[in-house]
Amino acid sequence: MPASSVPRLSPAVVLLFSLASALAVGNVYYAQPLLEAMARDLAIDTALLGLVVTLSQIGYGLGLVLLVPLGDLLDRRKLIVGQTLLSVLALLLIAVAPGRHWLLLGMGLSGLLAVVAQVLVAHAATLAAIEERGHVVGIVTSGIVIGILLARTLSGAVADFAGWRVVYLLSALLTASMALLLWRVLPAQQRVPSGASYRQLIGSLWDLLRDEPVLRQRACLALLSFASAMVLWTPLVLPLSAPPLSLSASQVGLFGLAGAAGALAAARAGRLADRGWGQTVSGGSLLLMLLSWGAIALTQSSLWALLLGVVLFDLGLQALHVASQSLIYRLPADTHSRLTAAYMLFYSVGSALGSLAATLVYAWGGWLAVCALGAALNLLALGYWWTTLRSPMIQNCTSSITLSE
């Protein structure tokens, strides 16, 4: 169907996509401020406490590979609503968990099913007209960022008032309501059976990475940029809570809200990508992230410098993320779910490696060494982006990967 004949998504539907994504991804992050209360209630040993969050992240990574690609094989409307309803069951399992084993099972399942947020991004990109695709992806991505930020803040507030189990009961209620809304609003897809097996579907992720240079380039940029993000966020609590700053946990948490600036910039970055400025946005974003480390390095002497650095860094990070998604979604619509899965898998690997490297480097050389590592990763990403400018224009790329092959 020509781009001009594709009906535009209404602002209300785009907002629904964004809210649904925020609610889905929030399920992975509710637990972070609740760990102590969970441990006390269920007699979880301190050494095992990290598993509560880790299993959610492992589940999310598995979901990217095992569930998100299904959007290229099945009716995405049914897939989205089905995953959302299963998320309700996982949340209820957490809320009523009688012991740690049930809690850990529920956490793993909630992480696995939370990847519906990425199915929503791919579906929104497919439904949007080509000339507004970047803008729509930017708004939905903003929902994911805001969901991550608010999940930690709201879960802590609700738990203080009513207990940690109520957090998951409320989320289950909201998620069930969202499933009903999505079923009523999302259009059904008329898919032609491809005859492909699930194994062929998953195997084609590698084929896409091999054959689509745009996907490879953007996946590598995602790995490097989100590794640098975790280098910033993972050890940040350590210099802030240590003398001379000695901030409380709630005060440290306020710096995370500065990341909302990145969410606000995401839609604008998408509009620029729609106008053909995707590569320019990418280069400017990487340069902004690199420069931000100069201010971040002054953390122990100036909290204002840290605030400025965090805002600049997250502006660059989210703008790059949206520009990358806008560029890869120019490839054929029947590959969008697999493109999302492959791209976000590199994002997850980069995040994990960044977190691990940050803690080791901080123990070895302190905060300035962490800042040097983060700046080095951004410099490497900027250099890599520069080399991609010699590649063929992305607008001329077409995918040869079909499920019927």
C-alpha positions in Angstrom: 0.0 0.0 0.0 1.5 3.4 -0.9 2.6 5.5 2.0 0.1 8.3 1.2 -2.8 5.8 1.4 -1.9 4.6 4.9 -4.3 6.2 7.4 -2.7 8.3 10.0 -2.8 7.1 13.6 -4.9 9.4 15.7 -3.1 11.2 18.6 -5.4 9.2 21.0 -4.2 5.9 19.6 -0.6 6.9 19.7 -1.0 8.0 23.3 -2.6 4.6 24.1 0.5 2.8 22.6 2.7 5.0 24.8 0.7 4.4 28.0 0.6 0.6 27.3 4.3 0.6 26.8 5.0 2.5 30.0 2.8 0.2 32.0 4.4 -2.9 30.5 8.0 -1.9 31.0 7.2 -0.6 34.5 6.6 -4.1 35.7 10.3 -4.8 35.4 11.3 -1.9 37.6 8.7 -1.8 40.4 10.8 -4.2 42.6 14.0 -2.0 42.8 12.8 0.1 45.8 10.9 -2.8 47.3 13.7 -5.3 47.8 14.1 -4.7 51.5 10.4 -5.0 52.2 10.2 -8.2 50.1 13.2 -9.7 51.9 11.7 -8.9 55.3 8.2 -10.3 54.4 9.4 -13.5 52.7 12.6 -14.1 54.7 14.8 -13.8 51.7 18.5 -14.0 52.4 20.4 -10.9 51.5 22.7 -12.9 49.2 19.7 -13.9 47.1 18.0 -10.5 47.0 19.7 -9.5 43.8 18.0 -12.4 42.0 14.7 -10.6 42.3 15.8 -8.0 39.8 18.2 -10.2 37.9 15.5 -12.7 37.0 13.3 -9.9 35.6 16.2 -8.8 33.4 17.0 -12.3 32.3 13.3 -12.9 31.5 13.2 -9.6 29.5 16.3 -10.7 27.5 14.7 -14.1 26.7 11.5 -12.4 25.7 13.3 -10.2 23.2 14.5 -13.3 21.4 11.6 -15.8 21.9 8.5 -13.6 21.9 9.0 -10.3 20.1 9.8 -11.9 16.7 6.3 -13.6 16.8 4.9 -10.2 15.7 6.1 -11.0 12.2 4.3 -14.3 12.2 1.1 -13.8 14.1 -1.6 -11.1 14.3 0.1 -8.5 16.5 -3.2 -7.4 18.0 -3.8 -10.9 19.4 -0.2 -11.2 20.4 -0.2 -7.9 22.3 -3.4 -8.5 24.1 -2.5 -12.1 24.9 0.9 -11.1 26.4 -0.8 -8.3 28.4 -3.3 -10.7 29.9 -0.6 -13.2 30.8 1.2 -10.3 32.5 -1.8 -9.9 34.7 -1.4 -13.5 35.9 2.4 -13.0 36.5 1.7 -9.8 38.5 -1.0 -11.6 40.6 1.5 -14.4 41.3 4.0 -11.9 42.7 1.3 -10.1 44.7 0.2 -13.3 46.5 3.5 -15.1 46.5 3.7 -17.2 49.8 7.4 -17.7 49.5 10.6 -16.7 47.7 10.4 -19.4 45.0 7.0 -18.2 43.9 8.2 -14.6 44.0 11.2 -15.4 41.8 9.0 -17.3 39.3 6.6 -14.4 39.1 9.5 -11.9 38.6 11.0 -14.0 35.8 7.6 -14.3 34.0 6.8 -10.6 34.4 10.2 -9.8 32.8 9.6 -12.3 30.0 6.1 -10.8 29.2 7.1 -7.1 29.6 8.7 -7.3 26.1 5.2 -6.6 24.8 6.4 -3.0 25.0 8.7 -3.7 22.1 6.0 -5.4 20.2 3.9 -2.2 20.6 6.8 -0.1 19.3 7.1 -2.3 16.2 3.3 -2.4 15.7 3.1 1.4 16.0 5.9 1.8 13.4 4.0 -0.5 11.0 0.7 1.3 11.4 2.1 4.8 11.1 2.4 6.5 7.7 6.0 6.6 6.5 6.2 10.4 6.8 5.2 10.3 10.5 6.8 7.0 11.5 9.7 8.6 13.4 7.4 10.9 15.3 5.2 8.0 16.4 8.1 5.8 17.4 9.4 8.8 19.4 6.2 9.2 21.4 5.9 5.4 22.1 9.5 5.3 23.2 8.9 8.3 25.4 6.3 6.2 27.2 8.9 3.4 27.8 11.3 5.9 29.3 8.7 7.6 31.5 7.5 4.1 32.6 11.0 3.2 33.8 11.4 6.5 35.6 8.0 6.6 37.3 7.9 2.9 38.2 10.6 3.2 40.8 9.1 6.4 42.3 5.5 5.3 42.4 6.2 1.8 43.7 8.1 3.2 46.6 5.3 5.6 47.5 2.6 3.0 47.2 4.6 0.5 49.3 5.2 3.0 52.0 1.4 3.6 52.2 -0.1 0.2 51.7 2.7 -2.4 51.4 4.7 -3.9 48.5 2.0 -6.5 47.5 -0.5 -3.7 46.7 1.9 -2.3 44.1 1.5 -5.5 42.1 -2.2 -5.8 42.7 -2.7 -2.3 41.4 -0.5 -3.0 38.4 -2.5 -6.2 37.7 -5.7 -4.2 37.7 -4.3 -1.5 35.4 -2.8 -4.1 33.1 -6.1 -5.9 32.8 -7.9 -2.7 31.9 -5.2 -1.9 29.3 -5.7 -5.3 27.7 -9.4 -4.5 27.3 -8.6 -1.1 25.8 -6.0 -2.5 23.4 -8.4 -5.2 22.2 -11.1 -2.6 21.5 -8.8 -0.1 19.8 -6.1 -2.0 17.9 -7.0 -3.0 14.3 -6.8 -6.7 13.5 -4.2 -7.8 10.9 -5.0 -9.8 7.8 -1.9 -12.0 7.6 -1.2 -14.3 4.7 0.1 -17.6 6.1 3.8 -17.8 5.4 4.2 -21.5 6.1 7.3 -20.7 8.2 8.1 -22.5 11.4 9.0 -20.9 14.8 12.5 -22.2 14.4 12.8 -20.5 11.0 11.4 -17.3 12.5 14.1 -17.2 15.2 16.8 -18.2 12.8 16.0 -15.3 10.5 17.2 -12.9 13.2 20.7 -13.8 12.3 19.9 -13.5 8.6 18.7 -9.9 9.1 21.8 -9.0 11.0 23.9 -10.5 8.3 22.1 -9.0 5.3 21.0 -5.6 6.6 23.9 -3.2 7.1 21.5 -0.6 8.7 20.4 -3.0 11.4 24.0 -4.0 12.1 25.2 -0.4 12.4 22.3 0.7 14.6 22.6 -2.4 16.8 26.3 -1.7 17.4 25.5 1.9 18.2 22.9 0.7 20.7 25.4 -1.6 22.4 28.0 1.1 22.8 25.6 3.9 23.8 23.6 1.9 26.3 26.8 0.4 27.8 27.9 4.0 28.5 24.5 4.7 30.0 24.9 1.9 32.5 28.4 3.1 33.2 26.8 6.3 34.4 23.8 5.0 36.2 25.0 1.8 37.9 27.7 3.3 40.2 26.2 6.8 40.5 24.7 6.1 43.9 28.2 5.4 45.3 29.8 8.9 45.0 26.5 10.6 45.8 26.0 8.7 49.1 29.6 8.9 50.2 31.1 11.9 52.0 31.3 14.8 51.3 27.9 14.7 49.6 26.2 12.0 51.8 22.9 12.1 50.0 20.0 9.9 51.1 18.5 7.2 48.9 15.5 9.4 48.1 17.7 12.3 47.2 19.8 10.1 44.9 16.6 8.9 43.2 15.7 12.4 42.2 18.6 12.5 39.8 16.9 9.7 37.8 14.0 12.0 37.1 16.3 14.2 35.2 16.1 11.5 32.5 12.6 12.7 31.8 14.2 15.4 29.6 15.3 12.6 27.3 11.8 11.4 27.0 10.6 14.8 26.0 13.3 15.1 23.3 12.5 11.7 21.8 9.4 12.8 19.8 11.3 15.8 18.4 14.2 13.5 17.3 11.7 11.3 15.5 10.3 14.3 13.6 13.8 15.2 12.4 14.4 11.6 11.3 11.2 11.7 9.3 12.6 14.7 7.4 15.7 12.8 6.5 18.0 14.1 9.3 18.4 10.7 11.0 22.2 10.6 10.5 22.6 14.2 11.6 20.6 13.6 14.8 22.7 10.5 15.5 26.0 12.3 15.2 24.8 15.3 17.2 23.4 13.0 19.9 26.7 11.0 20.2 28.6 14.3 20.5 26.3 15.6 23.2 26.7 12.4 25.2 30.5 12.6 24.9 30.6 16.3 26.0 28.3 15.5 29.0 31.0 13.5 30.7 33.0 16.7 31.3 30.2 18.0 33.6 29.5 14.5 35.1 33.1 14.2 36.1 32.6 17.2 38.5 29.9 15.3 40.5 31.8 15.3 43.8 32.3 19.1 43.7 29.1 20.3 42.1 25.6 18.7 42.0 24.5 21.3 39.5 27.3 20.1 37.1 26.0 16.5 37.5 22.4 17.6 36.9 23.5 19.4 33.7 25.5 16.4 32.6 22.7 13.9 33.2 20.2 16.0 31.2 22.6 16.4 28.3 23.5 12.7 28.4 19.9 11.5 28.4 18.9 13.9 25.7 21.6 12.5 23.5 20.8 8.8 24.5 17.1 9.0 23.8 17.4 11.0 20.6 19.9 8.5 19.2 17.7 5.6 20.2 14.7 7.1 18.4 16.7 8.0 15.3 18.0 4.5 15.1 14.6 3.0 15.4 13.2 5.4 12.8 16.0 4.3 10.4 15.6 0.5 10.8 11.8 0.8 10.5 12.2 2.0 6.9 12.9 -1.7 6.1 9.9 -3.8 5.1 7.0 -3.9 7.6 6.9 -7.7 7.7 10.3 -7.6 9.4 9.6 -4.9 12.0 9.2 -7.3 15.0 12.4 -9.2 14.2 14.3 -5.9 13.6 13.1 -4.8 17.0 14.2 -8.0 18.6 17.7 -8.0 17.1 18.2 -4.3 17.8 17.0 -4.5 21.4 19.1 -7.6 22.1 22.3 -5.6 21.4 20.8 -2.9 23.7 20.4 -5.5 26.5 23.9 -6.9 26.0 25.4 -3.4 26.1 23.5 -2.6 29.3 24.7 -5.7 31.0 28.3 -5.2 30.0 28.2 -1.6 31.0 26.9 -2.4 34.5 29.6 -5.0 35.0 32.4 -2.8 33.8 31.3 0.2 35.8 31.4 -1.6 39.1 34.8 -3.1 38.4 36.2 0.3 37.2 34.8 2.2 40.2 36.4 -0.3 42.6 39.7 0.1 40.8 39.9 3.9 40.1 36.9 5.7 41.5 34.5 8.1 39.9 36.9 9.8 37.5 37.9 6.4 36.1 34.2 5.6 35.6 33.8 8.9 33.7 36.8 8.1 31.6 35.3 4.8 30.6 32.0 6.3 29.8 33.6 9.0 27.6 35.7 6.4 25.9 32.7 4.3 25.0 30.9 7.4 23.6 34.0 8.4 21.6 34.2 4.9 20.2 30.5 5.1 19.2 31.0 8.5 17.6 34.0 7.2 15.6 32.0 4.1 14.5 29.1 6.3 13.4 31.4 8.4 11.3 32.5 5.2 9.4 28.9 4.3 8.7 28.4 7.5 6.7 30.2 5.8 3.8 27.5 3.1 3.6 24.8 3.2 1.0 21.9 5.5 1.7 19.4 3.7 4.0 16.5 4.8 1.9 17.7 2.4 -0.8 17.8 -0.7 1.5 15.4 -3.5 1.0 15.1 -6.7 2.9 15.4 -10.1 1.2 14.5 -11.9 4.4 11.0 -13.3 4.2 9.4 -16.0 6.3 8.4 -18.0 3.4 12.1 -18.6 2.4 
